[in-house]
Amino acid sequence: MPTTWGCSMATSNDPILDGLGVGHLGSPKALLGKGGSMLREFQDFALRGNMVDMAVGIIIGAAFGRVVSSLVSDILMPPIGLLTGHSDFSNKFVNLSGRAFATLAEAKAAGAATINYGLFLNAAFDFLIVALAVFMLIRQINRLKRDAKPEAVTTKECPYCLFSVPFKATRCGHCTSALQPV
C-alpha cells in the first residue's frame, strides 16, 4: 500500500466505507460514490423546483434592478435636478481634500477624499422605487389570495384517536369508535 504523509491509502474494498457511501482516498469514486450517487444527489438538489424558481427570481430581480436604476438616473433624476437648479445629482459631492475639482470623476482620478451625496441620493431613490414596486406587487398578491375561496372540508378528526376520517363517516377507520353524524 502506498503511503502519503504517514497515512495509508486503501485500495481494497472496505465494507465500512462502502456502507457509508464514500469511496477511498485517491479514488475517483470518492466524489461519485457508488454508481455516481453523489453526482445524482447534487443533480436532484440543483434541479429541484424551488432551486430553479429561486434562480429565475434572482435573475429577474437583477434585471429589474437595472431597469429601476435606469428609471431613476435617466428619467426621474433629470427633472428633479432641473427643479433644484442642478443638472446631475450623480456628480454632486463634497470635496474634503482642499483642492478644487470640477467633477466627481476628476476628484476620483486625483484620489481626493470626497463625500458623494449625489450618488447616495440616486441609490436612495432606487431603493424607494424598488421598495414601492415590491410593496405594490405583494399587495396585489395578498389581495388575490384573500379573494380565493377556501377549500371545502372533506375530513374531520376522530375525537378519540385524532385520526383523520372522511367528513361523512359515522365510525373511525382507525379505532372503530362511533362518531357523531354531521
PAZAPA-4460 file (N, C-alpha, C; in steps of 0.05 Angstrom, whole numbers, plus 32768, in hexadecimal, padded with zeros to 4 digits):
% residues 182
    n_x    n_y    n_z   ca_x   ca_y   ca_z    c_x    c_y    c_z   seq   type   mol
   8010   7FE8   8000   8000   8000   8000   8011   8019   8000     1      M     A
   800D   802B   7FEE   801C   8044   7FEE   8014   8056   8005     2      P     A
   8026   8065   8010   8020   8076   8026   8026   8093   801E     3      T     A
   8017   80A5   8029   801C   80C2   8025   8019   80CF   8040     4      T     A
   802D   80DD   804A   802D   80EB   8063   8026   80D9   807A     5      W     A
   802E   80C0   8079   8029   80AE   808F   800E   80A2   808F     6      G     A
   7FFD   80A8   807B   7FE2   809D   8079   7FE2   8089   8063     7      C     A
   7FD6   8072   8068   7FD4   805E   8053   7FBB   8063   8043     8      S     A
   7FBD   805E   8029   7FA6   8061   8017   7F9E   8045   800F     9      M     A
   7F87   803D   8018   7F7D   8022   8012   7F74   8020   7FF6    10      A     A
   7F7B   8009   7FEA   7F72   8004   7FCE   7F5F   7FED   7FCD    11      T     A
   7F5B   7FDF   7FE3   7F49   7FC8   7FE3   7F2D   7FD2   7FEC    12      S     A
   7F19   7FC0   7FEA   7EFE   7FC8   7FF2   7EFD   7FC9   8011    13      N     A
   7EF1   7FDE   801B   7EEE   7FE1   8038   7ED0   7FE2   803D    14      D     A
   7EC5   7FCE   804B   7EA8   7FCD   804F   7E9D   7FE4   805F    15      P     A
   7EAD   7FF0   8071   7EA3   8006   8080   7EA0   801F   806F    16      I     A
   7EB5   8025   805F   7EB3   803C   804D   7E9E   8038   8037    17      L     A
   7E9C   801F   802D   7E88   8019   8019   7E6C   801D   8025    18      D     A
   7E68   8015   803E   7E4E   8017   804B   7E47   8035   804F    19      G     A
   7E5B   8046   8053   7E55   8062   8056   7E51   8070   803B    20      L     A
   7E57   8063   8026   7E53   806E   800B   7E6A   8081   8003    21      G     A
   7E82   807E   800F   7E98   808E   8007   7EAE   807C   7FFC    22      V     A
   7EBD   8086   7FEA   7ED3   8077   7FDE   7EEC   807A   7FEE    23      G     A
   7F01   806D   7FE5   7F1B   806E   7FF3   7F29   8087   7FE9    24      H     A
   7F3D   8090   7FFA   7F4C   80A7   7FF2   7F5B   80A1   7FD8    25      L     A
   7F5D   80B4   7FC7   7F6B   80B0   7FAE   7F5B   80A3   7F98    26      G     A
   7F43   809B   7F9F   7F31   808D   7F8C   7F1E   80A1   7F7F    27      S     A
   7F1A   809F   7F64   7F06   80B1   7F58   7EEA   80AC   7F63    28      P     A
   7EE6   8095   7F6E   7ECC   808F   7F79   7EC7   809E   7F93    29      K     A
   7EDC   80AB   7F9E   7ED8   80BA   7FB7   7EC4   80D1   7FB2    30      A     A
   7EC5   80DC   7F9A   7EB2   80F2   7F94   7E98   80E7   7F89    31      L     A
   7E98   80D1   7F7C   7E80   80C7   7F70   7E71   80B3   7F81    32      L     A
   7E7E   80A6   7F94   7E71   8092   7FA4   7E6B   807A   7F93    33      G     A
   7E5A   8069   7F9C   7E53   8051   7F8C   7E42   8059   7F74    34      K     A
   7E4C   8054   7F5D   7E3D   805A   7F45   7E36   8077   7F41    35      G     A
   7E46   808A   7F4C   7E40   80A6   7F48   7E2A   80B1   7F59    36      G     A
   7E26   80A5   7F71   7E0F   80AE   7F81   7E13   80CB   7F8B    37      S     A
   7E2B   80D3   7F92   7E2F   80EF   7F9B   7E29   8102   7F85    38      M     A
   7E32   80FC   7F6D   7E2C   810C   7F56   7E0E   810D   7F51    39      L     A
   7E01   80F7   7F53   7DE4   80F5   7F4F   7DD5   8105   7F65    40      R     A
   7DDF   8104   7F7E   7DD3   8113   7F93   7DD5   8131   7F8E    41      E     A
   7DED   813A   7F85   7DF1   8156   7F7E   7DDF   815F   7F68    42      F     A
   7DDC   814D   7F54   7DCB   8154   7F3D   7DAE   8157   7F47    43      Q     A
   7DA5   8144   7F58   7D8A   8146   7F63   7D86   8160   7F73    44      D     A
   7D9B   8167   7F83   7D9A   8180   7F93   7D99   8198   7F81    45      F     A
   7DAA   819A   7F6D   7DAD   81B1   7F5C   7D95   81B5   7F4A    46      A     A
   7D88   819F   7F42   7D71   81A1   7F2F   7D57   81A0   7F3D    47      L     A
   7D57   81A0   7F58   7D3D   81A0   7F67   7D2E   81B9   7F5F    48      R     A
   7D14   81B7   7F60   7D02   81CD   7F57   7D08   81E7   7F66    49      G     A
   7D0C   81E6   7F80   7D10   81FE   7F90   7D2B   820C   7F88    50      N     A
   7D3F   81FC   7F82   7D59   8207   7F7A   7D57   8215   7F60    51      M     A
   7D4A   8209   7F4D   7D47   8216   7F33   7D36   822F   7F35    52      V     A
   7D21   822E   7F45   7D10   8246   7F49   7D21   825D   7F56    53      D     A
   7D32   8255   7F6A   7D42   8269   7F77   7D56   8275   7F63    54      M     A
   7D62   8265   7F52   7D75   826F   7F3E   7D68   8282   7F2B    55      A     A
   7D50   827B   7F22   7D41   828C   7F10   7D3A   82A7   7F1E    56      V     A
   7D33   82A5   7F37   7D2C   82BD   7F46   7D44   82D0   7F49    57      G     A
   7D5C   82C4   7F4E   7D74   82D4   7F51   7D7B   82E2   7F36    58      I     A
   7D79   82D3   7F21   7D7F   82DF   7F06   7D6B   82F5   7EFF    59      I     A
   7D51   82F0   7F04   7D3D   8304   7EFE   7D41   831C   7F11    60      I     A
   7D48   8317   7F2A   7D4D   832D   7F3D   7D64   833E   7F35    61      G     A
   7D7A   8332   7F2B   7D91   8342   7F22   7D89   8353   7F0A    62      A     A
   7D7A   8347   7EF7   7D72   8357   7EDF   7D5F   836D   7EE8    63      A     A
   7D4D   8367   7EFB   7D3A   837B   7F05   7D4A   8392   7F12    64      F     A
   7D5F   838B   7F21   7D70   83A0   7F2E   7D7D   83B2   7F1A    65      G     A
   7D86   83A7   7F03   7D92   83B8   7EEF   7D7D   83CA   7EE2    66      R     A
   7D65   83C0   7EDE   7D50   83D0   7ED2   7D49   83E7   7EE5    67      V     A
   7D47   83E1   7EFF   7D40   83F6   7F12   7D57   840B   7F14    68      V     A
   7D70   8401   7F14   7D86   8414   7F14   7D86   8427   7EFC    69      S     A
   7D7F   841C   7EE5   7D7D   842C   7ECD   7D66   8440   7ECF    70      S     A
   7D4F   8436   7EDA   7D38   8448   7EDE   7D3F   845F   7EF0    71      L     A
   7D4D   8459   7F06   7D54   846F   7F18   7D69   8482   7F0C    72      V     A
   7D7F   8477   7F01   7D94   8489   7EF8   7D8E   8496   7EDD    73      S     A
   7D7E   8489   7ECC   7D7A   8494   7EB1   7D5F   84A2   7EAE    74      D     A
   7D4B   849B   7EBE   7D30   84A7   7EBB   7D29   84BA   7ED2    75      I     A
   7D2C   84B0   7EEB   7D23   84C0   7F02   7D37   84D6   7F0B    76      L     A
   7D50   84CF   7F0C   7D64   84E2   7F16   7D68   84FB   7F05    77      M     A
   7D68   84F9   7EEB   7D6C   8512   7EDB   7D57   8527   7EE1    78      P     A
   7D3C   8521   7EE2   7D29   8536   7EE9   7D2D   8540   7F06    79      P     A
   7D33   852E   7F18   7D38   8536   7F34   7D50   8548   7F35    80      I     A
   7D65   8541   7F27   7D7C   8552   7F25   7D77   856D   7F19    81      G     A
   7D65   856D   7F05   7D5E   8587   7EF8   7D4E   8598   7F0C    82      L     A
   7D3C   858C   7F1B   7D2D   859B   7F2F   7D3E   85A6   7F45    83      L     A
   7D53   8598   7F4C   7D64   85A2   7F62   7D7B   85B3   7F57    84      T     A
   7D7C   85B7   7F3D   7D91   85C8   7F32   7DAB   85BA   7F2C    85      G     A
   7DAC   859F   7F2F   7DC3   8590   7F29   7DBD   857D   7F12    86      H     A
   7DD0   8579   7F01   7DCA   8569   7EEA   7DCD   854B   7EEF    87      S     A
   7DDF   8543   7F03   7DE4   8527   7F07   7DEB   8522   7F24    88      D     A
   7DDA   8512   7F32   7DDF   850B   7F4E   7DF8   84FA   7F51    89      F     A
   7DFC   84E8   7F3E   7E12   84D5   7F41   7E2E   84E2   7F41    90      S     A
   7E2F   84FB   7F3A   7E48   850A   7F39   7E4B   851D   7F51    91      N     A
   7E39   851A   7F65   7E3A   852C   7F7C   7E4A   851F   7F92    92      K     A
   7E5D   852E   7F9D   7E6F   8523   7FB1   7E7A   853A   7FC2    93      F     A
   7E84   8532   7FDA   7E92   8545   7FEB   7EAF   853D   7FEA    94      V     A
   7EC0   8550   7FE3   7EDD   854B   7FE0   7EEA   854F   7FFC    95      N     A
   7EF8   853B   8006   7F05   853C   8020   7F23   8541   801E    96      L     A
   7F2D   8542   8005   7F4B   8543   8002   7F55   8560   8003    97      S     A
   7F45   8573   7FFF   7F4E   858F   7FFE   7F56   8599   7FE3    98      G     A
   7F58   8587   7FCF   7F5E   8590   7FB4   7F43   8591   7FA5    99      R     A
   7F42   85A2   7F90   7F29   85A6   7F80   7F28   8592   7F69   100      A     A
   7F10   8585   7F67   7F0B   8573   7F50   7EF0   857A   7F45   101      F     A
   7EEE   857A   7F2A   7ED5   8581   7F1D   7EC1   856B   7F1D   102      A     A
   7ECB   8552   7F1C   7EB8   853B   7F1B   7EC1   8526   7F2F   103      T     A
   7EB0   8514   7F35   7EB6   84FE   7F47   7ECA   84EB   7F3A   104      L     A
   7EC9   84E8   7F1F   7EDC   84D7   7F11   7EF8   84E2   7F14   105      A     A
   7EFC   84FC   7F13   7F16   8509   7F16   7F20   8504   7F33   106      E     A
   7F0F   8507   7F46   7F16   8503   7F62   7F1F   84E6   7F67   107      A     A
   7F10   84D3   7F5C   7F17   84B7   7F5F   7F31   84B0   7F51   108      K     A
   7F35   84BC   7F39   7F4E   84B7   7F2B   7F66   84C2   7F3A   109      A     A
   7F62   84D8   7F49   7F78   84E3   7F58   7F7B   84D5   7F73   110      A     A
   7F68   84C4   7F7A   7F6A   84B6   7F93   7F61   84C7   7FAB   111      G     A
   7F51   84DB   7FA6   7F48   84ED   7FBB   7F32   84E0   7FCB   112      A     A
   7F32   84E7   7FE5   7F1D   84DD   7FF7   7F04   84EE   7FF2   113      A     A
   7EED   84E0   7FED   7ED4   84EE   7FE7   7EBD   84E0   7FF5   114      T     A
   7EA8   84F0   7FFB   7E8F   84E5   8004   7E7C   84E7   7FEC   115      I     A
   7E74   84D0   7FE1   7E64   84D0   7FC9   7E46   84CE   7FCF   116      N     A
   7E3B   84E4   7FD8   7E1F   84E5   7FE0   7E0C   84E2   7FC8   117      Y     A
   7E14   84EA   7FB1   7E04   84E7   7F99   7E00   84C9   7F92   118      G     A
   7E15   84BA   7F93   7E13   849D   7F8E   7E02   8490   7FA3   119      L     A
   7E04   8499   7FBC   7DF4   848E   7FD2   7DD6   8494   7FCD   120      F     A
   7DD0   84AD   7FC4   7DB4   84B4   7FBF   7DA9   84A3   7FA8   121      L     A
   7DB9   849E   7F93   7DB0   848C   7F7D   7DAA   8470   7F88   122      N     A
   7DBC   8466   7F99   7DB8   844B   7FA4   7D9F   844A   7FB6   123      A     A
   7D9B   8460   7FC5   7D83   8461   7FD7   7D6A   8462   7FC6   124      A     A
   7D6A   8471   7FB0   7D52   8471   7F9E   7D4E   8456   7F91   125      F     A
   7D64   8449   7F89   7D62   842E   7F7E   7D54   841B   7F93   126      D     A
   7D5E   841C   7FAC   7D52   840B   7FC0   7D35   8411   7FC5   127      F     A
   7D2E   842A   7FC7   7D12   8431   7FCB   7CFF   8428   7FB5   128      L     A
   7D09   842B   7F9C   7CF8   8422   7F86   7CF6   8403   7F86   129      I     A
   7D0C   83F5   7F8B   7D0A   83D8   7F8C   7CF8   83CF   7FA3   130      V     A
   7CFB   83DC   7FBA   7CEA   83D5   7FD1   7CCD   83DA   7FCB   131      A     A
   7CC7   83F0   7FBE   7CAB   83F6   7FB6   7CA0   83E1   7FA3   132      L     A
   7CB1   83DA   7F8F   7CA8   83C6   7F7B   7CA3   83AB   7F88   133      A     A
   7CB5   83A2   7F9A   7CB2   8389   7FA8   7C99   838A   7FBA   134      V     A
   7C95   83A1   7FC8   7C7D   83A4   7FD9   7C64   83A1   7FC8   135      F     A
   7C63   83AE   7FB1   7C4B   83AD   7FA1   7C46   8390   7F97   136      M     A
   7C5C   8382   7F8F   7C5A   8367   7F86   7C50   8355   7F9C   137      L     A
   7C5B   8357   7FB4   7C52   8346   7FCB   7C35   834D   7FD3   138      I     A
   7C2F   8366   7FD1   7C13   836E   7FD7   7BFF   8361   7FC4   139      R     A
   7C06   8361   7FAA   7BF4   8354   7F97   7BF3   8336   7F9B   140      Q     A
   7C09   832A   7FA1   7C09   830D   7FA7   7BF8   8306   7FBF   141      I     A
   7BFA   8316   7FD4   7BEA   8312   7FEC   7BCD   8316   7FE6   142      N     A
   7BC6   832A   7FD6   7BAB   832F   7FCF   7B9F   8317   7FBF   143      R     A
   7BAF   830C   7FAD   7BA6   82F5   7F9E   7BA2   82DC   7FB0   144      L     A
   7BB4   82D9   7FC4   7BB1   82C3   7FD6   7B98   82C5   7FE7   145      K     A
   7B92   82DE   7FF0   7B7A   82E2   8000   7B60   82DB   7FF1   146      R     A
   7B60   82E1   7FD7   7B49   82DC   7FC7   7B44   82BE   7FC1   147      D     A
   7B59   82AE   7FC4   7B57   8292   7FBF   7B45   8285   7FD4   148      A     A
   7B32   8274   7FCB   7B20   8267   7FDD   7B2E   8250   7FEC   149      K     A
   7B28   824C   8005   7B34   8236   8014   7B2B   821B   8009   150      P     A
   7B3C   8207   800B   7B35   81ED   8001   7B1F   81E1   8013   151      E     A
   7B0E   81D0   8007   7AFA   81C3   8017   7B07   81AE   8029   152      A     A
   7AFC   81AC   8042   7B06   8199   8055   7AFD   817D   804D   153      V     A
   7B10   816B   804A   7B09   8150   8042   7B0F   813B   8058   154      T     A
   7B1E   8144   806D   7B24   8131   8082   7B1F   813E   809D   155      T     A
   7B1E   812E   80B2   7B1C   8137   80CD   7B2D   8125   80DE   156      K     A
   7B32   812E   80F7   7B43   811E   8109   7B31   810D   811B   157      E     A
   7B3A   80F5   8120   7B2C   80E4   8134   7B33   80EF   814F   158      C     A
   7B1F   80F4   8161   7B24   8100   817B   7B33   80ED   818E   159      P     A
   7B34   80D3   8187   7B40   80BF   8199   7B5E   80BA   8191   160      Y     A
   7B63   80B6   8178   7B7F   80AF   8170   7B8C   80C5   815F   161      C     A
   7B7D   80DA   8158   7B86   80F1   8149   7B8F   80E9   812D   162      L     A
   7B85   80D3   8123   7B8A   80C9   8108   7B78   80D9   80F5   163      F     A
   7B82   80DF   80DD   7B72   80EE   80C9   7B5F   80DA   80BB   164      S     A
   7B45   80E0   80BB   7B31   80CF   80AF   7B20   80E0   809C   165      V     A
   7B14   80D3   8088   7B02   80E2   8076   7AEC   80F1   8085   166      P     A
   7AE4   8107   807B   7AD1   8119   8088   7AB7   810B   808E   167      F     A
   7AAD   80FA   807C   7A93   80ED   8080   7A95   80D3   808E   168      K     A
   7AAC   80CB   8098   7AB0   80B1   80A5   7AA1   80B1   80C0   169      A     A
   7A95   809A   80C7   7A88   8096   80E1   7A98   8085   80F4   170      T     A
   7AAD   8078   80EA   7AC0   8069   80FA   7ADC   8070   80F1   171      R     A
   7AEE   8070   8105   7B0B   8076   80FF   7B17   805D   80F2   172      C     A
   7B25   8060   80DC   7B32   8049   80CF   7B4B   8040   80DE   173      G     A
   7B54   804F   80F1   7B6C   8048   8100   7B66   803A   811A   174      H     A
   7B54   8046   812B   7B4E   803B   8145   7B32   802F   8147   175      C     A
   7B22   8031   8132   7B07   8027   812F   7AF3   8034   8142   176      T     A
   7AFA   804B   814D   7AE7   8059   815F   7AD0   8065   814F   177      S     A
   7AB8   8066   815C   7AA1   8072   814F   7AA5   8090   8150   178      A     A
   7A9F   809D   8139   7AA2   80BA   8136   7A87   80C7   8134   179      L     A
   7A85   80E0   813D   7A6D   80EF   813A   7A68   80F6   811D   180      Q     A
   7A50   80F1   8113   7A4B   80FA   80F7   7A4B   8118   80F5   181      P     A
   7A53   8122   80DF   7A54   813F   80DB   7A3E   8148   80C9   182      V     A
***
